[in-house]
Amino acid sequence: MKKMLSVCLAVFLLAGFFSCGREELEPTSAATITQATTTEFIPGSFRHPVAKRIHEGLPEFTFILIGEADVDDTYPDYVLATAVITAIDIAGEDFRQRLDGFETEFVLPQEGTDDYGLAFDDFNNDGFLDLRLHFFTTTREGASLFWLWDSDQKQFIRNEQLEELSDFTRHFAREEDGPRMYRFLKGSTEDGTAATYNDYYYEYIDGGFVLVEHEIMWYEYDDDDVGYENIETYKLVDGVMVLDSKTREEE
């Protein structure tokens, strides 16, 4: 009788072992959300994480871009890959925030996602990195959405003024180390002619971005067809933009 019980027990355990093995091999339902990588473009819904520490006194945050990717291959010689971002989930140690209420369109190369237009910079010079998300990359190079880190509220706050400035400019970047030796926001536009350019420099003052310098550069030619580069620089003095310098040099 004991021998019979031992045989039955062994058969039961063996059957259970193979049963567990079969359960592990059974296919599971595919997830509808895919993980985007920096080396492969995946059409469909995606969640793309970007890890970043915005300040040494804060833990590392994970910024998860949520969106939809698509590939338009209507024309054989022209394939357009785009990603539409509709939200950013931010998570860190004891920190959670969702940024939404927007929709961007980011045109991608065939290889690499470049984080779908997400970038970090300290736009208001408070020592904390802020967020920038390119809004529409096909025609307006500088157009972006911005969220500045607020140390009092301990969260990112959307900044509409920077969005308007970036939409106004063709190029929108910070000047790190230049002849002026300060770190202002810089935007460049053309005034309708190919030979005239404007640079605008802003400083964050009392909770807003204030125009502190405007540089105009244009080319002209005399009767002998000699070209000259002209530069006028205006600076903010007592709340008014006044001419600070003017140069004219032969090309």
C-alpha positions as CSV (number, residue, x, y, z in Angstrom):
1,M,0.0,0.0,0.0
2,K,2.8,2.4,0.9
3,K,4.5,1.6,-2.4
4,M,1.3,2.3,-4.3
5,L,0.9,5.7,-2.6
6,S,4.5,6.6,-3.4
7,V,4.0,5.8,-7.1
8,C,0.8,7.9,-7.2
9,L,2.5,10.8,-5.5
10,A,5.4,10.7,-7.9
11,V,3.0,10.7,-10.9
12,F,1.0,13.6,-9.5
13,L,4.1,15.7,-8.9
14,L,5.5,14.9,-12.4
15,A,2.2,15.9,-14.0
16,G,2.1,19.1,-12.1
17,F,5.7,19.9,-13.2
18,F,4.9,19.5,-16.9
19,S,1.6,21.4,-16.4
20,C,3.5,24.4,-15.0
21,G,5.9,24.3,-17.9
22,R,3.1,24.4,-20.4
23,E,1.5,27.4,-18.7
24,E,4.8,29.4,-19.0
25,L,5.0,28.6,-22.7
26,E,1.5,29.7,-23.5
27,P,1.4,33.0,-25.5
28,T,0.1,36.1,-23.7
29,S,-1.9,38.9,-25.3
30,A,0.3,41.5,-26.9
31,A,0.5,44.9,-25.2
32,T,-1.1,47.8,-27.1
33,I,1.6,50.2,-25.9
34,T,5.1,49.7,-27.3
35,Q,8.4,50.9,-26.0
36,A,10.2,53.2,-28.4
37,T,14.0,53.0,-28.7
38,T,16.6,55.3,-30.0
39,T,17.6,52.9,-32.8
40,E,14.3,51.8,-34.2
41,F,11.1,53.6,-35.2
42,I,8.0,51.7,-34.1
43,P,4.6,52.8,-35.6
44,G,1.7,52.8,-33.3
45,S,1.1,54.0,-29.7
46,F,4.2,54.3,-27.6
47,R,5.7,55.4,-24.3
48,H,9.2,56.8,-24.5
49,P,11.1,57.3,-21.2
50,V,13.8,59.9,-20.7
51,A,15.8,59.9,-17.5
52,K,17.1,63.3,-16.3
53,R,18.2,65.0,-13.0
54,I,17.1,68.6,-13.2
55,H,19.1,69.7,-10.1
56,E,21.7,68.1,-7.8
57,G,19.3,68.5,-4.8
58,L,16.5,66.6,-6.5
59,P,16.2,62.9,-7.3
60,E,16.4,61.7,-10.9
61,F,13.1,62.1,-12.8
62,T,11.8,59.8,-15.5
63,F,9.9,61.8,-18.2
64,I,7.6,59.4,-20.2
65,L,6.4,60.8,-23.5
66,I,3.1,59.4,-24.5
67,G,2.0,59.6,-28.1
68,E,1.2,58.0,-31.4
69,A,3.7,57.3,-34.2
70,D,3.0,56.8,-37.8
71,V,4.8,56.3,-41.1
72,D,3.6,57.7,-44.4
73,D,5.1,55.7,-47.3
74,T,2.6,56.8,-50.0
75,Y,5.4,57.8,-52.2
76,P,8.2,55.3,-52.8
77,D,11.0,57.8,-52.8
78,Y,9.7,59.8,-49.8
79,V,8.9,58.2,-46.4
80,L,7.8,60.5,-43.7
81,A,7.8,59.3,-40.0
82,T,6.0,61.5,-37.5
83,A,5.2,61.3,-33.8
84,V,2.3,63.1,-32.1
85,I,3.0,63.7,-28.4
86,T,-0.1,64.3,-26.2
87,A,1.2,63.9,-22.6
88,I,4.3,63.7,-20.5
89,D,4.2,61.6,-17.3
90,I,6.9,62.6,-14.8
91,A,7.9,60.3,-11.9
92,G,10.6,60.5,-9.3
93,E,11.1,59.8,-5.6
94,D,7.9,61.0,-4.0
95,F,7.1,63.0,-7.1
96,R,4.4,62.6,-9.7
97,Q,3.1,65.0,-12.4
98,R,1.3,64.8,-15.7
99,L,1.6,67.4,-18.4
100,D,-1.2,67.3,-21.0
101,G,-3.6,69.5,-22.8
102,F,-1.4,69.8,-25.9
103,E,-0.6,68.0,-29.1
104,T,2.7,68.2,-30.9
105,E,3.9,66.8,-34.3
106,F,7.5,65.8,-34.5
107,V,9.0,64.7,-37.7
108,L,11.5,61.9,-37.2
109,P,14.5,60.6,-39.2
110,Q,14.2,56.9,-40.2
111,E,16.8,56.0,-37.6
112,G,16.7,57.5,-34.1
113,T,14.0,59.3,-32.2
114,D,16.0,62.1,-30.7
115,D,13.5,61.9,-27.7
116,Y,10.7,63.3,-29.9
117,G,11.8,66.9,-29.5
118,L,12.2,66.9,-25.7
119,A,15.0,69.1,-24.4
120,F,16.2,70.5,-21.1
121,D,17.7,73.9,-20.3
122,D,17.7,76.4,-17.5
123,F,15.7,79.1,-19.3
124,N,15.2,81.4,-16.2
125,N,18.6,81.0,-14.7
126,D,17.4,79.7,-11.4
127,G,19.7,76.7,-11.3
128,F,17.0,74.1,-12.2
129,L,16.6,72.6,-15.6
130,D,13.3,73.4,-17.4
131,L,11.4,71.5,-20.2
132,R,11.1,72.3,-23.8
133,L,9.1,70.2,-26.3
134,H,9.3,71.1,-30.0
135,F,5.8,71.8,-31.2
136,F,5.9,71.5,-35.0
137,T,9.1,70.7,-36.7
138,T,8.2,70.8,-40.4
139,T,7.9,74.6,-40.9
140,R,8.5,76.4,-37.7
141,E,11.9,75.4,-36.5
142,G,11.9,77.2,-33.2
143,A,8.2,76.7,-32.2
144,S,8.1,74.8,-28.8
145,L,6.2,74.3,-25.6
146,F,7.8,75.2,-22.3
147,W,7.4,74.2,-18.7
148,L,9.6,76.0,-16.1
149,W,10.4,74.3,-12.8
150,D,8.8,76.2,-9.9
151,S,10.8,75.6,-6.6
152,D,8.0,76.9,-4.4
153,Q,5.2,74.7,-5.9
154,K,7.7,71.9,-6.7
155,Q,6.3,71.2,-10.1
156,F,6.7,72.2,-13.7
157,I,4.6,75.2,-14.8
158,R,3.8,75.9,-18.4
159,N,5.2,79.2,-19.7
160,E,3.1,80.8,-22.5
161,Q,5.5,83.7,-23.0
162,L,8.3,81.5,-24.1
163,E,6.0,79.7,-26.4
164,E,5.0,83.0,-28.1
165,L,8.7,84.0,-28.4
166,S,9.7,80.6,-29.9
167,D,6.8,80.8,-32.3
168,F,7.9,84.3,-33.4
169,T,11.5,83.3,-34.2
170,R,12.9,81.0,-36.8
171,H,15.7,80.0,-34.4
172,F,15.5,79.9,-30.7
173,A,18.5,79.0,-28.6
174,R,20.5,80.1,-25.6
175,E,23.8,82.0,-25.9
176,E,26.1,80.1,-23.6
177,D,29.5,81.8,-24.2
178,G,29.6,84.7,-26.6
179,P,31.0,88.2,-26.9
180,R,28.4,89.5,-24.5
181,M,29.4,87.1,-21.8
182,Y,25.9,86.6,-20.4
183,R,23.3,83.9,-20.8
184,F,20.2,85.3,-22.4
185,L,17.6,83.7,-24.6
186,K,18.3,84.4,-28.2
187,G,16.0,84.4,-31.2
188,S,16.6,85.2,-34.8
189,T,14.1,86.3,-37.5
190,E,14.3,87.8,-40.9
191,D,12.4,90.9,-41.7
192,G,11.2,89.8,-45.2
193,T,14.5,90.1,-47.1
194,A,17.3,87.6,-47.3
195,A,19.9,90.2,-46.4
196,T,18.5,91.5,-43.1
197,Y,18.5,89.7,-39.7
198,N,17.4,90.4,-36.2
199,D,18.7,88.9,-33.0
200,Y,16.6,89.4,-29.8
201,Y,18.0,88.8,-26.3
202,Y,15.8,88.3,-23.2
203,E,16.5,88.2,-19.5
204,Y,14.3,86.7,-16.9
205,I,13.3,89.6,-14.6
206,D,10.6,89.6,-11.9
207,G,8.8,86.5,-13.2
208,G,8.9,87.4,-16.9
209,F,11.2,87.5,-19.9
210,V,12.2,91.1,-20.8
211,L,13.8,92.2,-24.0
212,V,17.2,93.7,-23.0
213,E,19.0,93.8,-26.4
214,H,18.1,93.9,-30.1
215,E,20.7,93.6,-32.8
216,I,19.9,94.3,-36.5
217,M,22.3,93.3,-39.2
218,W,21.9,94.0,-42.9
219,Y,23.9,94.1,-46.1
220,E,24.0,96.9,-48.8
221,Y,26.0,97.7,-51.8
222,D,27.3,101.1,-53.1
223,D,27.4,102.3,-56.7
224,D,30.6,100.4,-57.3
225,D,29.0,97.2,-56.2
226,V,31.1,97.1,-53.0
227,G,29.2,95.3,-50.2
228,Y,29.0,96.4,-46.6
229,E,27.8,94.7,-43.4
230,N,25.9,97.0,-41.1
231,I,25.1,96.3,-37.5
232,E,23.0,98.3,-35.1
233,T,22.7,97.3,-31.4
234,Y,20.0,98.5,-29.1
235,K,20.0,98.0,-25.4
236,L,17.5,98.5,-22.6
237,V,18.2,101.6,-20.6
238,D,15.7,102.7,-17.9
239,G,13.0,100.7,-19.5
240,V,13.6,102.0,-23.0
241,M,15.5,100.4,-25.9
242,V,18.2,102.9,-27.1
243,L,20.9,102.7,-29.8
244,D,24.1,101.5,-28.1
245,S,26.4,101.0,-31.1
246,K,26.5,101.1,-34.9
247,T,29.1,99.6,-37.2
248,R,29.6,99.5,-41.0
249,E,32.3,97.2,-42.4
250,E,33.3,96.3,-46.0
251,E,32.8,92.7,-46.8
